[in-house]
């Protein structure tokens, strides 16, 4: 059964493999954003601009904490891809077993710590008083749902590591439909306010994770872990942590700059916060393709490095960059002409100034989509090749750029400074990642030659 669902990316046309693997991933990310967008539309249109701004005011801290969870899970999946590419299935099962133990520890510890500190965090971020309670109610429930985030991301990451990018899409599609229903039920029927949107998001992700678990148990015979393979192995745990923690920190370090930026933006008032929140939701929808390309290159790089086929890594990078450039150009054209109309979907009777702000934000960010494509493609490829530490350094460059924007550009130029923050961060990360990839490839080439 496993032979029908896994995909060996060490043979065949890189372009066809990347397209075939990334398209299901793209739909998966789109559906993931879809129910995030549904939250935003329902909150904005039913509960109003202040509720929308409250949810938006938590976006950077949400990214920092939940992003760490997702980064750790992505890092844990890389040794799985290496073992799968090397056809070491017993070793792969041992790695997966240790993934489970570590995920439980990380999830419980993080849930307790961030939930207890939640109110303090919202206060430290200088959240405007008129949206403070909305922000607190929403993000507290998201934090309590961290175990569900770990469950889905670690299981879907393992499935993708073995070349199956379609199954997680199916489960995300089902959970997206469930999320919409729960949004309407919790907000319209149960009158739960922004807390209802958060409950719907957490519950939907939990369902996706449970579906992944059932599927893996029934369909992947090579994942039937024996009692001996469930034993804790400190060697594997060190390997997993060396991959997972740097990738998690990459998200968190990057997000530190985002938190500083968000704090500065919060000081500009609820209207600006709501404008950026709505525009960011549209922007993230278009950025799903870059996330899909990145995840694809992590698996592609992991399997080919595991198989000692370094020449295929460069071919895959070239193919994926071509896809990224073409997509970036098309997206810019769409957002330039229709970005404001898309933003208007989020708030009933939105203020003219809010829509104008959102349009400017979208156009400036879309103009730098090619650098963003390179960030995702090159960063995840390097991680898949086994050099997760470079992700932290790239994150430091992004953090520095966003911190600069928060401390200098926003106070000096206001809203326009906030618009330039992400483009500045992407260019800064590329300035590090491109030389880093060349360095990594040379190191692996020397290693493989010495082993020959």
Secondary structure, DSSP 8 states (H G I E B T S, - for coil): -HHHH---TTSS-HHHHHHHHHHHHHHHHHHHHHHHHHHHHHIIIII-HHHHHHHHTTHHHHHHHHHHHHHHHHHHHHHHHHHHHTT-HHHHHHHHHHHHHHHHHHHHHHHHHHHHHHHHHHHHTT--GGGHHHHHHHHHHHHHTHHHHHHHHHHHHHHHHTT--SHHHHHHHHHHHHHHHHHHIIIIIS--THHHHHHHHHHHHHHHHHHHHHHHHHH-GGG---TGGGS--HHHHHHHHHHHHHHHHHHHHHHHHHHHHHHHHHTT-HHHHHHHHHHHHHHHHHTHHHHHHHHHHHHHHHHHHHTT-HHHHHHHHHHHHHHHHHHHHHHHHHHHHHHHHHHTTSSTT--HHHHHHHHHHHHHHHTTHHHHHHHHHHHHHHHHTT-THHHHHHHHHHHHHHHHIIIIIHHHHTHHHHHHHHHHHHHHHHHHHHHHHHHHHHHHHHHHHHH-
